[in-house]
Amino acid sequence: MPGERVAAVFSHPDDETFGPGGTLAKLARQGAEVHLLCATRGEAGTIGESAQLGRERLAEIRTRELEDACGVLGIQPPRWLDLPDGGLSEQPPAQLDDRVVGFLRTARPRIVLTFDPGGLSGHADHRTLTASVARSVVRAGQSEREDLGAPHGIDRLWYYSIPASRAERVTHRVIHAVPDASVDAWIDITDTLSHKRAAVAAHATQRVFIDQLESHIGDLEAFWNPEAFTLGWAREPLPGRPVSDLFAGL
């Protein structure tokens, strides 16, 4: 693991933590260099008191929250696309892909993490960015548009997913889940649950979401652990499934 590179691509500050935060922290603790691309500053957030802060002020706060969360998780400081929160679906797909390809060719990861194509919550930003990442992990290795950086081959694209057996416990909102049998990797985050908890606390403006979830399901850590992933793309088949290591067989 030391010397390996990982890239995580998400739409909003907090996606990286509320999603695969435990796995990102685990990879970093194992010696991987973990890079994060965030497409927006989260200025359109409405949970808690967010909307009352105003878009400009909220963007400033959520920028700092993400920087702090990255420090807690032990991953690299975030890079930004500075696209409009809530407006990713309005971006020309080719232009969005070019920017993601540029990031991937700069970060040069072996594996890439993003949300499941359903977007977990169904958010249009999540679904749009995941579709872009799926195209971009292939394009990053092709001999085209070298103005975006030297081509770089990626081994695997992993989708952070919510298994149906957990989603059925959430009755206060819609969760876009995957069948438990379709999970390709279960990552035990017991050793990094405290990191995930601390990173959640760093996203103070969005903490209401986690508090609501915990109040409805009770044992939040059992909901989080292990973290589940489905395989979005790979150069070679997995050595078996499910695996307990995103790098298994590489």
C-alpha positions as CSV (number, residue, x, y, z in Angstrom):
1,M,0.0,0.0,0.0
2,P,2.8,2.6,0.7
3,G,3.3,4.6,-2.5
4,E,-0.1,3.7,-4.0
5,R,-2.3,6.6,-5.2
6,V,-6.1,6.8,-4.8
7,A,-8.5,9.4,-6.2
8,A,-11.9,10.2,-4.8
9,V,-14.3,12.4,-6.8
10,F,-17.5,13.9,-5.3
11,S,-19.9,16.7,-5.8
12,H,-20.1,18.4,-2.5
13,P,-18.2,19.0,0.7
14,D,-19.2,16.2,3.1
15,D,-19.8,13.5,0.4
16,E,-16.4,12.1,1.0
17,T,-17.0,11.7,4.7
18,F,-20.7,10.8,4.9
19,G,-19.9,8.3,2.1
20,P,-16.6,6.4,2.2
21,G,-14.9,8.4,4.9
22,G,-13.8,5.4,6.9
23,T,-12.3,3.7,3.8
24,L,-10.4,6.9,2.7
25,A,-9.0,7.2,6.2
26,K,-8.0,3.5,6.2
27,L,-6.3,3.8,2.8
28,A,-4.4,6.8,4.1
29,R,-3.3,5.0,7.3
30,Q,-2.1,2.1,5.2
31,G,0.2,4.4,3.3
32,A,-1.7,5.4,0.2
33,E,-1.7,8.9,-1.1
34,V,-5.4,9.8,-1.3
35,H,-6.4,12.7,-3.5
36,L,-9.9,14.3,-3.5
37,L,-11.7,16.3,-6.2
38,C,-14.8,18.2,-5.1
39,A,-16.9,19.6,-7.9
40,T,-18.8,22.4,-6.0
41,R,-18.4,24.4,-2.8
42,G,-21.8,23.2,-1.5
43,E,-23.3,26.7,-1.6
44,A,-26.8,25.5,-2.3
45,G,-27.1,23.5,0.9
46,T,-30.4,23.9,2.8
47,I,-30.0,21.5,5.8
48,G,-30.0,23.0,9.3
49,E,-29.2,26.7,9.2
50,S,-27.2,26.5,5.9
51,A,-29.7,28.4,3.7
52,Q,-29.8,31.3,6.2
53,L,-26.1,31.9,5.8
54,G,-26.3,33.0,2.2
55,R,-24.6,31.2,-0.7
56,E,-21.3,33.0,-0.6
57,R,-20.8,32.7,3.2
58,L,-21.9,29.0,3.1
59,A,-19.4,28.3,0.4
60,E,-16.6,29.8,2.4
61,I,-17.6,27.8,5.5
62,R,-18.0,24.5,3.7
63,T,-14.7,25.0,2.0
64,R,-13.0,25.2,5.4
65,E,-15.1,22.3,6.7
66,L,-13.9,20.1,3.8
67,E,-10.3,21.1,4.3
68,D,-10.6,20.3,8.0
69,A,-12.2,16.9,7.3
70,C,-9.5,16.0,4.9
71,G,-6.9,16.7,7.6
72,V,-8.9,14.5,10.0
73,L,-9.1,11.6,7.5
74,G,-5.4,12.0,6.6
75,I,-5.9,12.6,2.9
76,Q,-4.6,15.3,0.6
77,P,-6.2,18.8,0.7
78,P,-9.1,19.0,-1.7
79,R,-9.0,20.2,-5.3
80,W,-12.0,22.1,-6.7
81,L,-13.8,22.4,-9.9
82,D,-15.8,25.4,-8.6
83,L,-18.9,24.4,-10.5
84,P,-22.4,25.6,-9.3
85,D,-23.9,23.5,-6.6
86,G,-27.1,21.9,-8.0
87,G,-26.0,22.7,-11.5
88,L,-23.8,19.9,-12.6
89,S,-26.4,18.4,-14.9
90,E,-26.4,21.7,-16.8
91,Q,-22.7,21.5,-17.6
92,P,-21.7,20.4,-21.1
93,P,-20.7,16.7,-20.5
94,A,-17.6,16.9,-22.7
95,Q,-16.3,19.9,-20.7
96,L,-17.0,18.3,-17.4
97,D,-15.3,15.1,-18.5
98,D,-12.2,17.1,-19.7
99,R,-11.8,18.5,-16.2
100,V,-12.2,15.2,-14.5
101,V,-9.7,13.6,-16.9
102,G,-7.3,16.4,-16.2
103,F,-7.6,15.7,-12.4
104,L,-7.1,12.0,-12.9
105,R,-4.1,12.5,-15.1
106,T,-2.6,14.8,-12.5
107,A,-3.3,12.7,-9.5
108,R,-2.4,9.5,-11.3
109,P,-4.3,7.0,-9.1
110,R,-4.5,3.3,-9.4
111,I,-8.1,3.2,-8.1
112,V,-10.9,5.8,-8.1
113,L,-13.8,6.1,-5.7
114,T,-17.1,7.9,-6.3
115,F,-20.8,7.4,-5.5
116,D,-23.0,4.7,-6.9
117,P,-24.7,5.7,-10.2
118,G,-28.0,6.1,-8.3
119,G,-26.4,8.9,-6.4
120,L,-27.4,7.4,-3.0
121,S,-29.9,10.2,-2.3
122,G,-30.7,10.5,-6.0
123,H,-29.2,14.0,-6.2
124,A,-28.8,15.1,-9.8
125,D,-25.3,16.4,-9.0
126,H,-24.2,13.0,-7.7
127,R,-25.6,11.1,-10.6
128,T,-24.1,13.5,-13.2
129,L,-20.7,13.4,-11.7
130,T,-20.6,9.6,-11.3
131,A,-21.5,9.3,-15.0
132,S,-18.7,11.7,-15.8
133,V,-16.2,9.8,-13.7
134,A,-17.2,6.5,-15.4
135,R,-16.4,7.9,-18.8
136,S,-13.3,9.7,-17.5
137,V,-11.5,6.8,-15.9
138,V,-11.4,5.2,-19.4
139,R,-10.5,8.4,-21.2
140,A,-7.7,9.1,-18.8
141,G,-5.7,6.2,-20.2
142,Q,-6.3,6.9,-23.9
143,S,-3.9,8.7,-26.2
144,E,-6.0,11.8,-26.8
145,R,-6.1,15.3,-25.5
146,E,-2.6,15.3,-24.1
147,D,-3.2,19.0,-23.3
148,L,-5.1,17.6,-20.3
149,G,-2.0,15.8,-19.1
150,A,0.0,12.6,-20.0
151,P,-2.3,9.6,-20.4
152,H,-2.6,7.5,-17.2
153,G,-4.2,4.0,-17.0
154,I,-6.5,3.4,-14.0
155,D,-7.0,-0.2,-12.7
156,R,-10.4,0.1,-11.0
157,L,-13.4,2.4,-10.4
158,W,-15.3,1.7,-7.2
159,Y,-18.8,3.0,-6.4
160,Y,-19.6,3.6,-2.7
161,S,-23.0,2.0,-2.3
162,I,-25.7,1.5,0.3
163,P,-26.8,-2.2,0.6
164,A,-30.6,-2.7,0.6
165,S,-30.6,-4.4,4.0
166,R,-29.4,-1.1,5.5
167,A,-31.4,1.2,3.3
168,E,-34.6,-0.4,4.5
169,R,-33.9,0.9,8.0
170,V,-34.0,4.5,6.7
171,T,-37.7,5.5,6.6
172,H,-37.4,9.3,6.8
173,R,-35.8,9.7,3.3
174,V,-35.3,7.9,0.0
175,I,-32.1,5.9,-0.3
176,H,-31.0,4.6,-3.7
177,A,-29.7,1.2,-2.6
178,V,-28.1,-1.8,-4.3
179,P,-29.0,-5.5,-3.6
180,D,-26.7,-6.9,-0.9
181,A,-25.7,-9.7,-3.3
182,S,-24.3,-7.1,-5.8
183,V,-21.8,-5.7,-3.3
184,D,-18.3,-6.5,-4.6
185,A,-16.3,-5.2,-1.6
186,W,-16.9,-4.9,2.1
187,I,-14.4,-2.7,3.8
188,D,-14.0,-3.1,7.6
189,I,-13.5,0.4,9.0
190,T,-13.5,-0.5,12.7
191,D,-10.0,1.1,13.1
192,T,-11.1,4.3,11.4
193,L,-14.6,4.8,12.8
194,S,-13.2,7.5,15.1
195,H,-11.7,9.3,12.1
196,K,-15.1,9.2,10.3
197,R,-16.9,10.5,13.4
198,A,-14.4,13.4,13.7
199,A,-14.6,14.2,10.0
200,V,-18.4,14.3,10.3
201,A,-18.0,16.8,13.2
202,A,-15.8,18.9,11.0
203,H,-18.8,19.3,8.6
204,A,-20.7,21.2,11.2
205,T,-23.1,22.9,8.9
206,Q,-24.3,19.6,7.6
207,R,-24.2,17.6,10.8
208,V,-28.0,17.8,11.1
209,F,-28.2,15.2,8.3
210,I,-26.2,12.7,10.4
211,D,-28.1,13.5,13.6
212,Q,-31.4,12.9,11.9
213,L,-30.1,9.6,10.5
214,E,-28.8,8.5,13.9
215,S,-32.1,9.4,15.6
216,H,-34.0,7.2,13.2
217,I,-31.8,4.1,13.0
218,G,-30.1,4.2,16.4
219,D,-26.7,2.4,15.9
220,L,-25.0,4.6,13.4
221,E,-21.7,2.8,13.5
222,A,-23.4,-0.5,12.6
223,F,-25.0,1.3,9.7
224,W,-21.6,2.6,8.5
225,N,-19.4,-0.5,9.1
226,P,-18.4,-2.2,7.0
227,E,-18.5,0.2,4.0
228,A,-19.9,-1.3,0.8
229,F,-18.7,-0.9,-2.7
230,T,-19.7,-2.1,-6.1
231,L,-17.2,-2.3,-9.0
232,G,-17.9,0.2,-11.7
233,W,-15.0,-0.6,-14.1
234,A,-11.8,-2.7,-14.0
235,R,-9.0,-3.6,-16.3
236,E,-9.0,-7.2,-15.0
237,P,-11.6,-9.2,-13.1
238,L,-11.5,-9.3,-9.3
239,P,-9.7,-12.3,-7.7
240,G,-13.1,-13.2,-6.2
241,R,-16.0,-11.5,-4.7
242,P,-16.7,-9.9,-2.4
243,V,-13.2,-8.7,-1.6
244,S,-12.1,-7.0,1.7
245,D,-9.5,-4.8,0.0
246,L,-10.0,-2.4,-2.9
247,F,-6.6,-3.3,-4.1
248,A,-7.1,-7.0,-3.9
249,G,-5.2,-8.8,-6.6
250,L,-3.4,-5.8,-7.9
